[in-house]
């Protein structure tokens, strides 16, 4: 068993990471994400049929 304080640190870190993921992305990242989605659709096998 880990000491409670260590568990709390790990929980706090997980919460921080989750909050970072849920923060709105800058516009540039949104554009990159759209490009990535379009690229992956073009590269996916079903697109080539």
Secondary structure, 3 states (H helix, E strand, C coil): CCCHHHHHHHHHHHHHHHHHHHCCCCHHHHHHHHHHHHHHHHHCHHHHC
